[in-house]
Amino acid sequence: MDNFEEIGQRLDKELTRLRKFVEEEVAPGTERRTARFLREVSDLLTDAAGKLEARNAAREAQAQAQGAKDAHS
């Protein structure tokens, strides 16, 4: 029975040590990389949205020009 208790205590100790390592060593770097990635994706999405809006505006202008041309014919 003592062995099981010792094993349980050792597991608890190692899990605490692992949790501390992840929180202090792994998480900060991961959070920095994730924030950088999200900013890059945000910039790409902003650019893509601008291109879509410009293409849509060009189509609308072309449709209006075609409508004016047809009205004069």
RARA-V338220 format. One record per pair of residues at least 4 apart in sequence whose C-alpha atoms are under 6 Angstrom apart, sorted by the first residue. I is the first residue (numbers start at 1). J is the second residue. If there is no record, write none. Layout:
# RARA-V338220
i-><I;I>
j-><J;J>
This chain:
# RARA-V338220
i-><3;11;15;20;21;22;22;23;27;30;38>
j-><7;15;19;24;25;26;27;27;31;34;42>
